[in-house]
Amino acid sequence: MHDEFLCHVTAYGTCDGRRIGVPLGTYRAPTLALALWWLRDRASWIAERLDPSPEDAPFPAGALVPVADTVADVPALLRAWCADDVQQELVADELAGGRLVRIAAHDDTTEYELLAESIDALRMQRTAPPLVVPVS
């Protein structure tokens, strides 16, 4: 069982033709349960900022605008992932097995990525002998 997990949230977009990543948070979770909680919390945090309820606070005129039906509904995708017990179990199993987990959703301008991995697995990879392939 892996005991500690490193979690990251990043938003990726394009600027001057280059893909740029903007870190939105990092958390070193001391338990699997806290890693899962943090990932769900950050997914909900992103969803609420992308799709706030107009009744919750006063917004300036024109601040909230509808998007085309062809644009992916990232907030709905993230909220659905948070509420899906089967997906949560899958993520827990993968992390407990020492595997990297990536949850990503994107719309027409931005990709939102949540990553988590076992710190123990990272340490084991560093101590493993490197793969050396001769080039002729």
N, C-alpha and C positions, 0 to 999 in steps of 0.2 A: 504494500500500500504506500502510495506517495503521500507525504505529509504536508508539503508546502508548495504553493503554486504562485506563479508570476502571471499577472493579468494585465492586458493593455487594451486601450481603445484608441483608435486612430481614424481620422477622416481623411480621405484622399480626393483630390481634385486636380484639375489641369490649370496650369499657369504658364503662359508663354510657351505652350506646346509641351511642357514637361509635367509629369505626374509628381505632385507634391503631397506629402503626408503631414498632417497636423495632429500631434499627439493630443488626445483629449483626457488622458488619465492613465495611471499605472497603479497597481495595487499588489502588494506581496501578501497573499492570503495564507494564514497559518493553518487553515483546514480546507478540505474539499467543500464543505458546506458554505464557508465564507467566500470561497472563490465563485461558486455558483450564485450566491446571493449578490456579489458585486457585479458579476456579468449581467444578471437580470436588472439590477438597479441602474447600471449604466445604459442598458438598452432602453429602459423606461425613460431615463433622463433625456436621451437623444430623441425618442419619440415625442415626448412632451414639448421639447424645444422646436421640433419641426412642425408639430401639429397641435398647438395649444388650443384649449377650448376658448372660443371668443367670449364666453360668459365669465371666465375666471378673472380677467383683468381688462382695464381699458387699453385698447390698442389704437395707435394713430391711424387716421384714415389711410386706406391703401396698404396697410402693413400686412394684412392677410389677403392673399389672392388665390383663387382656384388655379389648379394646374390641369393640363390636358389629361384625358382618360388613359392615354398611352403611357403616361409616366408612372413608374412603380410607386406604390404607396408604402414607402419605407416605414413610417410610423406604425402602420397597421401590421406590416411584416414583423417588426420588432416586438410589438405588443403580443402578437400571436405566438411568437417564439417563447416569450416570457411565460405565457399561460399554458403552454403545451407540456404536460407532465412527461409524455413519452420522449420528447426532445431533451428535456432536462435530465432524464435518466440516461439517455444516450451520451450526453456531454459528460455526466458524472462517471460513467463507465470508461469512456475514452481517457479522461484525465486520470482516473484511478489506475488505468493501465499504462500510464506514463507517456501517452500520446498527446501531441499538440492538437488543440481544438481551435477552429476558426469559424466564426459566425460572421457573415457579411451580407449586407443589403445595399443596393444602390438605386439611385434615381438618375435623372438625365444629367446631373452635374457632379454628384458626389457619391463616393463609396464609403460606407461606414463599416469598420472592421473591429470585431471583438476577438481577442486572442487570449488563450490561457494555456499554460504548460507547467508541468511538474518541475520544480527546481531540482529535485533529485535526478530526474531524467536528464536535465541539462548538465548537471555535474558529471553524470556517467558518460555522456557524449564527449565531454572534454577530456576525460581520462582514457577513453578508448584510443587505441593506436590509430593514427591517421591512415586513410586509404591512399596508397601510393601507386600510381599507374605510370609505367615508363612510356615515354613518348619517343618514337624512333625518328 
